[in-house]
Amino acid sequence: MKGYAIALALLGAAFISFTDPAPKGEYLQKGHYIVVAAYRIGQEKHMESYVAQLNASGLHSKYGYDAGRKFYYVYLDYYADFDESIAQMLKARKEGGFERAWVRVMKEGYADAQVTTGKQDETRTTLNQPSTVVSPEPEPGVREESVLVVEEPADEKEPKVEEPKAEEPKPKGAPSLKEANVLFYLYNPTNSKPIEGEVELIDIDVSRLIKKVKAHEAVPMVDPKNKTGKITLIGSSFGFRKVQHDFNLNEIKPDSLPEYMEWKEDKYIVHFDLARLHRGDIETLYNVYFFNDAAVMMPESKYELNRLLDFMNSNERYKIMLHGHTNGNARGKIITMGPSKNFFELTRDVVEGSGSAKELSEQRAQVIKEWLKSNGIADDRVTIKAWGGNRMLHDKNSNNARRNVRVEVEVVEE
């Protein structure tokens, strides 16, 4: 037969072993799908997060299960007509930013052919987009034109097609978790962007903080050296809800990792998908510090204040309430900013007075509000509530008494 035909036959029956996990959602039916990502069973969480990300940007993506290939496919749209699907796929590549989009042709609910454009794509997994994007290996005789085509064999037998090479959870020879380096990856699931933050490692047996580690830096894994081997990881960044992972360090096996953990190159990567705070959530500004008896912040407070500012700028509808707290209810000296409005230094023009603990807590919340206003946040987006020492977390004479001195941020509107 002369010429070239657009074809890429899929070998294999639609038989699914009874031992396979049951897939979620609907099966792909006959038609042509504009596919942008593929996932294996077990990656449903990442898949649903990616679909939510696409839809949040104004698209109407969905996912379906291909029983023949045993993959989920995330697709932008479905078409009955082949030519229309090719045109829309090329449009998605050129105008939609989906450079590796392809058409998945389904025949009677099972994969019959897959057509792609451009040069060969390879299986890939990235941190910024936690998905496994699969494209086919081209057949011998593929012509690199606007659409890849496969020359039809002279004997009209079905051409050999290689299965997508899905990435293995870990290469052979990966060490145990307690003997390896680990990187804690914090990211926003709505846009897959990394987030600066930290991870607390906690010994579950005695509820003791072992260590705090910065995100995105490879460090040796901490062994709690307790009886059970149980450990808790809490990933946090101001403006986001904390995410907690609990596991037994002795039971983690390189060939059967939890869905939030992977071996990549020379280290384990632990993923924390942090969601933005929502109405009713309260976050403590533990890294905002005040001089003694003063409503003036220490310079090291700037980092967390900038996170608060980023949070407020991320959504102009956010309105917050700042809750001020002190250690105890005794009256005493209160130092406030002078005319120079220096938020981070006890200058010569500070104003010294006296008042109650409640008044001090109010002044401390007020100075944070004033700092936000000086950085462009409207006055009506920030309100204040002063508690003094009425809501202490610890005994005022304990080793943790300083943690009673705090300002909390409550999201009241979004």
N, C-alpha and C positions, 0 to 999 in steps of 0.2 A: 504494500500500500504506500503510495507516494505521500510526500509532505510530512508534516508533523501534526500530532494530535495532542491537545491539552489533556494529559492523563497522568495519574500517579496512583496505580492500583494498590489497594491495601490488602495484604494477605492475612489469613487467619480467620477463624470463625468467631461468632459472637458469643461463644460459650463463656459463662462466668462461673468460676469455681464457687461452690457453696462455702468455702473457707474464706473467700474475699469479704472484706467489710462492705456493708451495704452503702452505696453512694447516696449523697444528699441531692435533693432537688429533682429536676426533670431530666429525662433522657433526650438527647438531641434527635430530632426527627428529620425526615427527608427534606433537603433544601440546601441552601448555600449561606454560610455564616461568615461574617467579617470578624475573625478571631484576633485577639491581641495578647492572649496569655493562655498557658496551659498549666494545670496542676495535677499532681498525683493524689490518690486517696491518702488522707492523713494530713494534707495541707489545706483543709477546708477553712481554717481560721484565717490564714493569709489570703486565700482566695476571696472570702467574703469581705475582708478589709479592703482589698484592692478594688472590688466592685463598688463598695461604698465610697471609696476615694473618687472613682470615675464619675459616679452619679452625683456626688457633691459638687463636681465641676460643671454640672449641667447636662451630662450625657445620660443615656438610658440603657446602660449595659446590663447584661444578664449572664448567667452561667448555665451550662448543661453538661450532662455526662455522656461521653462516647463509649458505649459498651464494647465496641470492637477494639479500640485502642486502650481502653481503661484509663482514660484521662478526662478530667474536667476541662472545658474550654470556656474562657470568658470572651463574650462576643458583643460587638457594638450594635449589630443589626442582622436581620435575616432576610433573604430574598429567594423567591422561587425561580427567578430568571438568572441564568449563569452570567450572561454578559453584563447585566446590571450589577451583579455582585462584584465582578471584576472592576467595573468603573468606580463603584463606591469604595472598594478596598484601596484603589489607587488614590482616591480623594482623601481617605483617612490617613494614608501615608504622607501625602503632600501637605494637606491643610490641617489635619488633626494632630500631627506630631507623633503618630504611631508608625515609626519607620520600619518596624518588623511585622506589621499586620499581614495576615494572609487569609485566603478564602478556604474554608473547610467545607468540602462537598460531602453531604451525607446522603446515603441511598437507603431508603427504607429503614431509617433509624440507625444505620451503621455506616462507618466511614467507608467511602468508595474512592475518593480522590482528594488530594490536597494540592492547591495551586498557590504559588508564591511569586513575588517579583523581586527583581534586583539580584544581588549576589547572595551566595549561600549564607543563611543565618545559622548560628550555633546555639546549642542549649546554653543558657546562662542563668545564674542566680546572683543578684546584687543586693547589697545592704539597703540601698536607697529604694529599691523596689523588691520587696521580699517575695518574689514569685519565680517560678521556673518557666521561662518562655521557650517553647519548643518549636522548631521549624524542621522540615524534612531534609535529609541528606539527598542531594540531587543525583539522578541517575546518570550513567555514562551517556553521552550524546546530548546533554542538556545545552541548549542555546541560551546565552545571556542576552535576552531582549527585554522588552517591557514586561513580558510575561514568560516565565520559564516554561519550556515545553519539552516533552520527552519523545524521542523518536520511537515510533511504534515498531517492535521487532518484526522481522520478516516472517517468522513462523506464527505470528499473531498470538503467541503465548503471553501471559501476563508478565510484565517486567518485574524484576526483583526489587523490593522496596525494603530498606532498612528501617527498623523501629527507631523512634526518637530516643536519643541517648540521655535519659533522665539522669541528673546528677545523683550520685550515691550519697547517702548521709555522711559518710566519712571514708577516707582512703584507708587502705590496710596499713597497719603499723601505728595508728593513732594511740598515744599513751592514755592512761586513765586520767580522769578529770583532775584528781588531786595531785597528779604529777606533772601537769601541763600549765601553760600560760592560758589566761582567760581574758577576754575583752567583753565588757558590758556595753551593749549597744542600745541606747535610748533613742526612740524615734517617735514621730507623730504619725499615726496610721492614716490620717486623712490626706497627707501629702507625701508620706514616706521620708520626710526630711529628718536628719539627726537632731537631737536635742541635747544641749549641755546639761549636765546634772551629775548626780553621784549615786552610788549603790552602797547600802549598809549590809554588812555580812553579820548575821546574828546566830549565835549558838542557841538552838531551840531548847536543848536540855535544861539550861539555866537562865534562859531569856536574857542573855548578855550580848551587848554589842562587841563584836570582835574587831571590826575595822570598817572604815569608810574609804571607798575607792572612787576616783573620778571616772566618769564614763569615757569610753572610746580610747582607753589606754590599756595596752596589754600588760598584765601583771601576773605573777604566780598565783595559782588558786590557793586560798587559805583553807587549811585543814583544821576544823574545830577541835580535833583530838578528844572528842567526848565519847561516851559509851555507845551511843546510837548511831553517830555519823550524820545526824540530821542537822540541816542548816537552812536558814531563811535568807533570801536575797530580796531587798526592797529597793527598787529603783525610783528615784524622785527628782523632780525639777520644779521649781516654783511656777505656778500657773497650770500645772497638770496634776491629775490624780495619780497617786502612787500605785505601782504595780508590784505585787509580791509573788515570788516563786519559792516554793518549799520542796525540798527533796532530800534524799539520803545520799550523801556523798559516796558511800560504800557501794551503793546499788546502781549508780550511773555507769552504763556500759557504752563503749564507743560505737557499738553497732546497733544500739537501740536507744537513741537519745530522745529526750522530751521534745515536743514540737517547737518549743521556744529556744532550743539549743542546737548548735551545729558545729562540726569540725571544719575549719577552713584554713588552708595553707598550714600554718604551724601553731594554731591556737584554737581553743573553743570560743565560740561567740554566743553569748546569752542575750536574747532579744527582750526588750521591754517596750511594749507599745503603749505609750502614755496618752491618755485622752485629756483634752482641755477640761478645766474646772467648769462646773455648771451651777445653775442657781441652787442655793442652799449649801454648797460646798464651802468649807472653811479651811484656809491654809495659814500656817503660822510663819511669820517672818523671823525665824530663829537666827538668821544671820544678819539681822539689823540690830546693832548694838548702840547703847546710849552711855554717855558719860554719867558718873555717879550724881544722883540728885538733879539730873539735867534732862531737858527736852531738846538736847543737841546730840546728833548722831556721830558715832566714830567713823573715820574714813573708810574702814573695811566694810561698812554697810553698803557702799555704792554698788557692789556686784549684785546683791539681791534686790536692791531698789531698781536697778536697771531691768531685772527680770520682771518685776511688778509693772514697770512702765511698758515693757514689751507686751505683757499680758493685756494691759488696758488698750494698747494700740492695735492689738490683733482683732478686736471687735469693738467698734465704736458704740455698740449698744450695752456693753458691760457697765454695770453700776455696782459699786462695792461699799461695804461698811467696814471701817477700821475699828477693831475692838482693842482698847488699851488696858493692860494689866500690870500690876506691880507686885512686889514681894511684901505682903503685909499691908496694914491699914494705918500705920503711924503717920502723924503729921511731920513735916520737916521742910528743909530748904528745897526750893525749886529754882533752877537756873533755866532761863529761856533765851532765845536768840535776840541779839540787839539789832539796831537799824541796818547793819551791814548784811543781814540775812545770810550769814555763813552757817550752812546746815551741818558742817562736819568739823568745826573747830571752836574751841572755847576762846573767843576773841576778847579783846579788852572792853568791847561795848556790850557784852552779855548783860542780861538783866537778872539780878538776884532778888528773890522774894521767898515766900513761904506759903504752904498750903497743905491740903490733905493728900493722901495717896490717890484718891480718885481724881483730884485736880491734876496731879502729876501724870497719871495715865492718860488723861484727856489731852494734856499738852503734848505728850509724846505721839499720840495718834495724829494730833493737829499738825505737827511739824512734818510728818510724812505726807499728809494731804497738801501742805504748802509746797513741798518738794515736787509732788506730782503736778500741781498747778503751774509751777515754774517751768515745767517741761511740757506744757501744752494740754494737760488734761482738764476738762471743764469742771468748774466748782460743783455743779449739781450731780456729777457722777460719783462723788465721794462723800459719804456721811461718816459720823463718828459716834462711838458708844464707849463711855468710860466706866470701868468696873473697879478700879483700884485693886485691892487685894481680896475681893469677894469670890474670885474664881481661880484660886491658886491650884497648881498642879501638884506641888510638893510642899512638905512642911517648910515654913519659912526659915528654919534653922538647920535644914538638912544640907547634904552636899550638893543636891540638885536645886537648891533654892533659887539660883540665878535663872533657871528656866521659867520661873514664875514671872520674870520681867520680860514681857513680850507684847507684840502687837499682832493680832490676827486679822486676816482678810476674809471677809464673807462676801460671796457673790450673791447679790440681791436682785439683779436683773441682767438678762442677756438677750 
